[in-house]
Amino acid sequence: MITGLFWLALTLLIYALSKRLYQAKPSVYLSPLLVTPIVLVIGLMWAHIPYESYNSGGKWLSDMLQPATIAFAVPLYKYYNVLKKHAAVIIVSVISGSIIAIISSAVLAEWLRLDHQLVSSLIPRSITAPIAMSVSQTIGGIPGMTAIFAVITGLLGSIIGPYVLKWFRIDNEVARGVLLGTGAHGTGTSKAFELSSLTGTISSISMILAALFTLGAAPALITLLFYG
């Protein structure tokens, strides 16, 4: 119990310090969502601390993901009229992005000649980790590997996403939110809320829609791609 509390407190402390650093010098490379896991991984490897020991406290943060996701209902209610107005565009964009994510992941995995389990583990990488792990288990993947792929995808998306918005001069808040939410799920949504409350709201609904679509469509698409 004491060990678990120590790792929980240490994780929160590292996050708080990295957040203060990010506020003092905003940069995608100093994002707390990037710095915190890197510092923790390096520290655990240097001290030869097994993951199980760390997770005795770290798992409590994972358990908070579900109620944190429910909290997105507040901005969804606030911008209900905007969401209703752009519902068709958001739904079509999210479904298109989700299909591309599934197919591109499958093609990449096949090109790398990964075995079937790793292919199935990689395919749900573009949705939020808790649901991605469930999808992975359903289609024969390894949930633990899927969680790693999902975290990497989210981190890369939060780093690359702002550059994509800048390069292509995407100023529309709906487009920004859909891009970050569909491409980088929870981490992208955190970045979206830094841009504006409305962008974050669009991102959160895009993340949820992408997860629900992938949950229902991934098994059928896998069958069509590999067994059709």
N, C-alpha and C positions, 0 to 999 in steps of 0.2 A: 504493500500500500504506500509506504513512505517513498520507495523507489519510483513508483508510478507518479506520485505527486512531484517528485524532483524533476522528472523528464518533462512533465506537463509545464511546470513553472519555467524550466529552462527554455523550452520551445517558445512560450509566450514572451519571455524576456528577449530572446534573439529577435523575434518578430517586432517587438516594440522598439528595440534599438535600430533595427534596419528600417523601420517605418520613419523614425525621426531623421535618419540619414537621407532617406528618399525625399522627405519634405524639405530638407535643407538644400539638397541638390537633386532635383527631379531628373531621372534618367531611367529608361527602360531596363538598363543593366543593373540598376540599384533598386529595382522593385523588390519589396519585401517578399513577394511570392516567388522570386528567383533566389534572392540572397539567403533567406531562411533555410530552405531545404539543402542548399549547397553547404552552408556552414554546418548544419546538423550532420550531413553525410560525411563530410571531412572529419568532423569531431568524433563521430562514432567509429569510423574506420581507424583513425589515429589511436583511439583509446581501446580498440578491439572490443567494443560493446556490441553484443548480438542484437539484432533487430527486435527479437522477442522481448528483451529487457526494456528497450526504449518504448516499444508499443504498449507496454503495461500502463503507460501514462498517455502516450500519443494517441491511443485508440479513442480516448475521450473526445479529442478534437474531431476525429472522424465521425463519431456518433452525433456531433453537433451539426453535421452537414445537412441532415434532413430537416431539422427545425429551422436552420438558416435558409434553406431553400423555400420553405413555407413563408418566410418573412418577405420574399419577393412579391407576395400578394398585395402588400401595401402600395408600392408604386404602380402596380398593375391597376389597382382600383383608382388611383389618382389620375392616371392617363387613359382611363377606359375609353373615352371618346376618340382619342387619337388612335388607339389600337383598333377600335372598331372601323374607323375610316380607312386604315391601311391594312386591314385584316387579309384581304386577298393577296396583296403584294407580299406581305410577310410570309404567309403560308406557302405560296408558290416558291418563293426564294429559299425558304428553309428546306422544303422537300427536295428542291433541285440540288442545293448544297449538300444535303445528307446523302442523296444518291451518289453524287460525285465522290464524296468522302468514302463511302463504302466500296465503290468500284475501284477507286484509285488505291485504296489500301489493299484490296484483294490482288490487283495487278502487280503492285509493288512486292507483296509477299510472294507471289508466284515467280516474279522475276528474280527474286533473291533465293528461290528454291527452298523456301521454308516449309517445314512439315505442316500437316493439316491443323494440328493443334495451335501452332504459332500463327498460322493464317487466320484462324478463327479468333485468336486472342488480339490480333492487330486490327481487325475490321471495325470494332466499335470504338476505336480510339478517340473519335471526334465528338463524343458525348460525355456528359458529366460522369465521373468515376463510379459512383454507386450504381447507376443504371447500366453503365458500360460493363461492369463486372457481372451483372445479372444476364445481360445479352450474351456475353462471352460464355457463360456457363450453359446457356440454352443451346448455343450453336457448336458446343464441343471445345471451347477454348479454355485457357487457364486464367481464371479471374485475377490472380495476383499479377501476372504479366500484363493483362489488360489495364490494370490500375496504373502500372508504370508507363505504358504507352499513352494512356489518357493524360497523365500528369505532364509528360514530355510534350505532348501535343498542345496542351493548354499553355505551358510556359513559352514554347516557341511562338504560338499564336499571339500571345500578349506582347512579345518582343517584336515580331515581324508586322503584326496588324497595324500599329500606328504608322509605320513606314509605308505600308500599302495605301493607307488613307491619304497620306501626304503625297506620295508619288502620283496617284491617280486623281488627286484633288477631290476626294469624296467628302463633301460638306453636309450632305443630307443626313439628318439624325437617324432616320429610319434605316437607310442603307448602312450607316456605320454600326448601328446596333445589330442588324441581321448578320453582318460580316463577322463581328467579334463574338456574338453569341453562338452562331452556327459553327464557326471555325475553331473557337478556343474555349467553348463552354464556360465553366465557372470563373476561370482565370481571366478569360476575355471579358466577361461581364463585369468583373472587378475593375478592369481597365476602362470599360465603357462608362461606368459611373463616374470615373475621373473626368471624362469629357463633358458629360451633362447627365442630369437625372433622367431626362427622356431617352437619351441614347442607352443608358443603363437599363431602363425599363424594357425597351425594345429588345435589347440583348438578352435579358432574362427570359422573356417570353419565347425568343428564338431558341435559346438553349433548351427550354422545356419541350417545345414542339419537336426539335431535332431528336431529343432523347426518346420521346413517345413514338415518333415515326420510325426511328431505328429499331426500337424494341419490337415493333410489329412487323417491320419490313425486312430486317436483316436475315432472319431464317429463310424467307422466300427468295431473297436475292442470292443468298449463298447456294441454295439448291439450284437456282437458274444458272448461275455462273459456273458452278463446278460439276453439277450433276444433270444439267438440262440437255 
